[in-house]
């Protein structure tokens, strides 16, 4: 074999090894970023994009803006604990910004999820307000805050997400309205809107939107371009999105055309 052939084989081995490591990282972290992989492997972002595109064509992963996520079924739903460790810094920054929007005397709904939990952890200590939630762990966390009154929607408790849903939850919403509602989501798609794996949770979240004067979705950039099983609403039905600065600029431009306020926060 000539030197050119040996060099080609070596390049194929390097590429194959790099892609295998990418898949290993994706398995443990659920999401990978193009910029981080480029730095880690000391290769160009174009090389990483080629790797991710090739792996996506093989069905090994799902491409999103700025990286990739682990391939999963539309109904697949990671546990609360698993999600809490993904993009934690981004979620903290989003939660901090969202919490700053809560004003004195407001009635606020905070839906279940790991990003919405960060809202609770950063609620302003110098204002009094009412917090409504359908998440058992959220209610316990808010209960620690002396400046907040806590109201819990009843219903069937879903173990995987700690959300309460179903007929009792819908009955609890009758005659209640919110100044502000914060919702998390598993997917945000220009075509398919806001989606989550659970049909029951999607139904409850959709009703929350109709009971709120202003609805804000909090989601890190990896949720964009993803579609889950149950649709909550079209993007045009909400008022604002708070996400992190990792959101692709082209997608940001497309969202602005939908008359939805999008705020990006720095980590």
C-alpha positions as CSV (number, residue, x, y, z in Angstrom):
1,X,0.0,0.0,0.0
2,X,1.4,3.4,-1.0
3,X,1.8,6.3,1.4
4,X,-1.4,8.0,0.1
5,X,-3.4,4.9,0.8
6,X,-2.0,4.6,4.3
7,X,-2.9,8.2,5.0
8,X,-6.4,7.7,3.8
9,X,-6.8,4.6,6.0
10,X,-5.5,6.5,9.0
11,X,-7.9,9.3,8.4
12,X,-10.8,6.9,8.2
13,X,-9.7,5.4,11.6
14,X,-9.5,8.9,13.1
15,X,-12.9,9.8,11.8
16,X,-14.4,6.5,13.0
17,X,-12.9,6.9,16.5
18,X,-14.1,10.5,16.8
19,X,-17.6,9.6,15.8
20,X,-17.6,6.7,18.3
21,X,-16.6,9.0,21.1
22,X,-19.3,11.5,20.1
23,X,-21.9,8.7,20.4
24,X,-20.5,7.8,23.8
25,X,-20.8,11.4,25.0
26,X,-24.3,11.6,23.6
27,X,-25.3,8.4,25.4
28,X,-24.3,9.9,28.8
29,X,-25.2,13.6,28.3
30,X,-28.2,13.2,25.9
31,X,-27.0,16.3,24.0
32,X,-23.8,17.5,22.4
33,X,-22.8,20.9,21.0
34,X,-20.8,21.4,17.8
35,X,-18.6,24.1,19.3
36,X,-17.7,22.0,22.3
37,X,-16.9,19.0,20.2
38,X,-14.8,21.1,17.8
39,X,-12.7,22.3,20.8
40,X,-12.4,18.9,22.4
41,X,-11.2,17.2,19.2
42,X,-9.2,20.2,17.9
43,X,-11.0,20.1,14.6
44,X,-13.1,22.6,12.7
45,X,-16.8,23.0,13.3
46,X,-17.3,22.0,9.7
47,X,-15.7,18.6,10.4
48,X,-17.9,18.1,13.5
49,X,-21.0,19.1,11.4
50,X,-20.0,16.4,8.8
51,X,-19.7,13.9,11.6
52,X,-23.1,14.7,13.1
53,X,-24.7,14.7,9.7
54,X,-23.3,11.3,8.9
55,X,-24.4,9.9,12.2
56,X,-27.8,11.4,11.7
57,X,-28.1,9.7,8.3
58,X,-27.3,6.4,10.0
59,X,-30.1,7.0,12.5
60,X,-27.6,7.2,15.4
61,X,-28.7,10.7,16.6
62,X,-31.0,13.6,15.8
63,X,-29.5,16.9,14.6
64,X,-30.6,20.2,16.2
65,X,-29.3,23.7,15.7
66,X,-25.8,23.9,17.2
67,X,-25.4,20.2,17.8
68,X,-27.3,16.9,18.3
69,X,-29.5,15.1,20.7
70,X,-29.9,11.4,21.4
71,X,-32.3,9.6,19.2
72,X,-35.5,8.6,21.0
73,X,-39.1,7.8,20.4
74,X,-41.6,10.7,20.4
75,X,-43.2,9.2,23.6
76,X,-39.8,8.6,25.3
77,X,-39.5,10.6,28.5
78,X,-36.4,10.9,30.6
79,X,-36.9,11.1,34.4
80,X,-36.8,14.3,36.3
81,X,-33.4,13.4,37.8
82,X,-31.9,12.7,34.3
83,X,-33.1,16.0,32.9
84,X,-31.9,18.0,35.9
85,X,-28.3,17.3,35.0
86,X,-28.5,18.4,31.4
87,X,-27.6,22.0,30.6
88,X,-27.8,23.0,34.2
89,X,-26.1,26.3,33.8
90,X,-28.3,27.3,31.0
91,X,-31.4,26.4,33.0
92,X,-30.2,28.4,36.0
93,X,-29.7,31.5,33.8
94,X,-33.1,31.1,32.2
95,X,-34.8,30.5,35.6
96,X,-33.1,33.6,37.1
97,X,-34.3,35.8,34.3
98,X,-37.9,34.4,34.4
99,X,-38.1,34.8,38.2
100,X,-37.3,38.5,37.9
101,X,-40.6,39.0,36.0
102,X,-42.6,38.1,39.1
103,X,-44.0,41.3,40.6
104,X,-45.6,42.1,43.9
105,X,-49.1,40.7,44.4
106,X,-49.1,38.5,41.2
107,X,-50.8,35.2,40.9
108,X,-48.3,33.0,39.0
109,X,-48.5,29.5,37.6
110,X,-45.3,27.6,37.4
111,X,-45.5,24.3,35.5
112,X,-43.5,21.2,36.2
113,X,-40.0,20.7,34.8
114,X,-36.3,21.2,35.6
115,X,-36.1,24.6,34.1
116,X,-39.2,25.8,35.9
117,X,-37.7,24.6,39.1
118,X,-34.9,27.1,38.6
119,X,-37.5,29.8,38.5
120,X,-38.6,28.8,42.0
121,X,-35.1,28.8,43.2
122,X,-34.6,32.4,42.1
123,X,-37.9,34.0,43.0
124,X,-37.5,37.5,44.5
125,X,-37.4,37.5,48.3
126,X,-38.6,41.1,48.6
127,X,-42.0,40.6,47.0
128,X,-45.1,38.8,48.0
129,X,-47.1,36.7,45.5
130,X,-49.1,33.6,45.0
131,X,-47.7,30.5,43.2
132,X,-49.9,27.9,41.7
133,X,-48.3,24.7,40.4
134,X,-49.2,21.1,39.3
135,X,-45.8,19.7,40.4
136,X,-45.5,18.2,43.8
137,X,-41.7,18.9,44.1
138,X,-42.3,22.5,43.0
139,X,-44.9,23.0,45.7
140,X,-42.6,21.7,48.4
141,X,-39.8,24.0,47.2
142,X,-42.1,27.1,47.1
143,X,-43.4,26.2,50.6
144,X,-39.9,27.1,51.9
145,X,-40.3,30.7,50.8
146,X,-42.0,33.0,53.4
147,X,-43.0,35.6,50.8
148,X,-45.1,33.1,48.7
149,X,-48.5,31.5,49.2
150,X,-48.7,28.0,47.6
151,X,-51.6,26.5,45.8
152,X,-51.4,23.0,44.3
153,X,-53.5,21.6,41.5
154,X,-54.7,18.1,42.4
155,X,-54.8,15.1,40.1
156,X,-53.0,12.0,39.1
157,X,-49.3,12.1,39.9
158,X,-47.1,11.1,37.1
159,X,-44.0,9.5,38.6
160,X,-41.6,10.3,35.7
161,X,-42.3,14.0,35.8
162,X,-43.8,14.6,39.2
163,X,-46.7,16.4,37.5
164,X,-50.3,16.2,38.5
165,X,-52.7,15.8,35.6
166,X,-56.1,14.5,34.7
167,X,-59.7,15.3,35.5
168,X,-59.0,16.6,39.0
169,X,-56.4,19.0,37.7
170,X,-58.9,20.4,35.2
171,X,-61.6,20.8,37.8
172,X,-59.1,22.7,40.0
173,X,-58.5,25.2,37.2
174,X,-62.2,26.3,37.0
175,X,-62.6,29.9,38.0
176,X,-58.9,30.5,38.5
177,X,-56.8,32.9,36.4
178,X,-53.2,33.9,36.4
179,X,-51.3,37.1,35.8
180,X,-48.4,35.1,34.5
181,X,-47.7,31.4,33.6
182,X,-44.4,29.8,33.1
183,X,-44.3,26.5,31.2
184,X,-41.5,24.2,30.3
185,X,-41.5,22.0,27.2
186,X,-39.6,19.1,25.6
187,X,-39.8,20.4,22.1
188,X,-40.2,23.7,20.2
189,X,-40.8,23.5,16.5
190,X,-41.8,26.2,14.0
191,X,-44.1,23.7,12.2
192,X,-45.4,21.6,15.2
193,X,-45.3,24.1,18.0
194,X,-44.7,23.2,21.7
195,X,-44.7,19.5,22.5
196,X,-44.1,17.2,25.4
197,X,-44.1,13.3,25.6
198,X,-47.3,13.1,27.7
199,X,-50.7,13.7,26.2
200,X,-52.2,14.3,29.7
201,X,-49.6,16.9,30.6
202,X,-50.0,18.5,27.2
203,X,-53.8,18.9,27.8
204,X,-53.3,20.4,31.2
205,X,-50.6,22.9,29.9
206,X,-52.9,23.9,27.0
207,X,-55.6,24.8,29.5
208,X,-53.2,26.8,31.6
209,X,-52.5,29.0,28.6
210,X,-56.2,29.9,28.3
211,X,-56.3,30.9,32.0
212,X,-53.3,33.2,31.9
213,X,-53.0,36.8,30.9
214,X,-49.4,36.2,29.8
215,X,-47.7,32.9,29.1
216,X,-43.9,32.5,28.9
217,X,-42.1,29.3,27.9
218,X,-38.8,28.6,29.4
219,X,-36.5,26.2,27.5
220,X,-32.8,25.9,26.8
221,X,-31.7,25.9,23.1
222,X,-31.5,22.1,22.8
223,X,-35.3,22.0,22.9
224,X,-35.6,23.8,19.6
225,X,-36.2,21.7,16.5
226,X,-37.4,18.8,18.6
227,X,-40.9,17.3,18.4
228,X,-42.5,15.1,21.1
229,X,-45.7,13.2,21.2
230,X,-48.3,15.6,22.7
231,X,-48.9,19.1,21.4
232,X,-49.5,21.9,23.9
233,X,-50.0,24.8,21.5
234,X,-48.7,26.6,18.5
235,X,-45.9,29.0,19.2
236,X,-48.2,31.9,18.2
237,X,-50.5,31.1,21.1
238,X,-47.9,32.1,23.7
239,X,-46.5,35.5,24.5
240,X,-42.7,35.0,25.0
241,X,-39.9,32.5,25.2
242,X,-36.9,32.7,27.4
243,X,-33.9,30.6,26.3
244,X,-30.1,30.8,26.3
245,X,-27.7,32.3,23.9
246,X,-27.0,29.0,22.2
247,X,-30.1,29.4,20.1
248,X,-29.3,29.5,16.3
249,X,-29.6,33.0,15.0
250,X,-31.5,31.9,11.9
251,X,-34.1,30.2,14.1
252,X,-34.2,33.4,16.2
253,X,-35.1,35.4,13.1
254,X,-37.8,32.9,12.2
255,X,-39.4,33.1,15.6
256,X,-39.5,36.9,15.5
257,X,-41.7,36.6,12.4
258,X,-44.3,34.9,14.6
259,X,-44.9,37.9,16.8
260,X,-43.5,36.1,19.8
261,X,-41.0,37.8,22.1
262,X,-37.8,35.8,22.4
263,X,-35.2,36.7,25.1
264,X,-31.9,35.0,25.2
265,X,-29.8,35.0,28.4
266,X,-26.1,34.5,28.8
267,X,-24.7,31.8,31.0
